[in-house]
Amino acid sequence: MKITEIRTTIMWAGLRNWVIVKVMTDSDLYGWGEATLENNEETVCAAVAQLGRALIGEDPLATERHWQILFRHGFWRGGVVLNSALAGLDQALWDLRGKAWGVPVYKLLGGPTRDRIRLYTHVGIYEPERILEDAQRDVEDGFTAMKTGAWQGDTLMPEHERIAAFAERIGQLRATVGPDVDIMVDDHGRGRPASALRLIRALEPYRLFFFEEPTQPDDLEALVHVRAAGTNTDLAAGERLYSKWDYVPLLERRVVDVIQPDLCHAGGITECKKIAALAEAYYVNVAPHNPQGPLSTAAAAHLAMAIPNFLILEYVRQEPYRDQAMREAWTVEAGHFVVPDLPGLGVELDEDAVLSSPYRPRNPHRNAFNADGSVADV
């Protein structure tokens, strides 16, 4: 079996565009992957095409060899664009491997280590006025965990007002969902060490499951300061790290309780399995970052099935696009996936449905400014 063609398609999915990769072979088998890179879809498609040329005529089952070649032979390596393109190709090759041997990907990875995959949803992400409505819907649907935060409009407030508004929303959310639902908060790395600590401590009464990205992802020492100051809230980070090498200093400094590699950005299944193994050595849990589509979700779920230190998986509902794109949707039961016993990733896309929702250029963050008009982080 040889690889004959690499195809990419961009599908609009309501909140963002999904970048879908299809690796074709000279047999009746093909593999699906996802390389979604929000607001940079056309750029990553070009990178997929360029990297993919090295795969033409090759055996698709040699996933580790292909990963090493695609990463190392370009001289310029790493970063979110190249590693997202590599991730989409890698996922598709693992899908092909599973189909070739007639087993789910997680069985090729050494699984299962568990029976089902716990999920968390988004409530009021970017839209605080929706937080309680979303939460009530998700609790009624059986979800037991949810995340909120990243409210762009809060950058216009003085810090003390922002913290007060943040705490009020989380307090209302806790009162709405009760004591048994886990709540996570994402601040998109907006804080300095002192301001991040003030916010985290203001939220401590509401028993967060974890607090995500308290400081900028490229400022490890800031996170060290937050950790050293002490808090009873677990800290999470890592969605903007793209390789095992990026994770080494984060783990060695022991500054987080949870890491969040993204299967679409951190080199795909091959690399994220290694990142999870590094984290296991430091007793750090893995909660994959996953606000993307069904292929990214499937890849993350298969990884979660096969690693011992999986914690919880991000799941953005994105109806009706998710169900339209999949020929057979995965069932969510009581806030969990039971990964289907199907070959490969276990996802087959309806290509007509994908093509019926074409790419829409979009960047929702162009209005992220502080009260004085200076540029704010999104």
PyMOL commands that set and color helices and strands:
alter all, ss='L'
color gray80, all
select helices_A, chain A and resi 41-55+63-72+80-101+105-108+128-140+152-156+159-177+193-206+220-229+244-252+268-281+294-306+321-325+351-355
alter helices_A, ss='H'
color red, helices_A
select strands_A, chain A and resi 3-12+17-25+30-34+117-122+145-149+182-186+208-212+235-237+258-259+285-286+313-314+332-333+336-337
alter strands_A, ss='S'
color yellow, strands_A
deselect
rebuild
show_as cartoon
